[in-house]
Amino acid sequence: MSIRMIAIDLDGTLLHDDMTISAYSREVIQKAIQKGYEIVVATGRMWDSARSKVSLLRLGNVPVICYTGAWIMWSETGEPILQDGLSADLASRVMLAAKERGWDATAFWNNHIYMEKPNGTEAKYQKYRTQKPQYLGEAFYYPPMTVTRVVFADPSEEERGRIRAFLESRFGEEITVVYPGDDFVDVHKKGIDKASALSFLAERRGIRREEIMAFGNTENDVPMLRYAGVSYAVANADGVAKEAAGHICASNEEDGVAKVIEELVASD
């Protein structure tokens, strides 16, 4: 079965550690587009942050899976293909329960970032964002609409484990909790992940999972890596991603994704 669709994660996979995309990677992916391969960018980033990176690839109007699958957007027109998230009530219950335990949440709705108040972490995570949080005070805990995701962050792996264990024990029937990399613990509506979004796109295009190639590096890529017929974890990937992938390629710093795609295009 030949490959028709290629799904590529950004941070730690396609992007170098300094958040840049090499000219080589850009040229190879453009050649894949020209050869007829359908390119999908699949990232945990929020929409405007993902769009700013995808625009550097100059691929035309391609689907962008962002928010780890909660949204799918057209890269150039900015039109939504799919948008989902936690109900306002569920997000409120999650954030209030976390507040009782002293855990600061960050929430995303309407493609904006919200917090109760500054907590000193904003500068550290700005590298993933193109906007700054808005501070809502107590109103933060009562969002006015569907919440795309709720995020917790802590540099302690042990503390992240406690946050995750509590959320899964309290809300496990309603949410999916995942480590997307760095210090983050992400909370999504149950069933939202990169695989479900990729499957949605593939079905619309009449593409079978066996005809999909995917690249990733962290736990939030695992469902996508398992779903795709051919999958690669970059050499710098977390252990869970390497276990889920069918193959290992060179690291993000070595343009591993582009090297695999170049071989694929050359063999076409």
Disulfide bonds with the S-S distance in Angstrom:
none
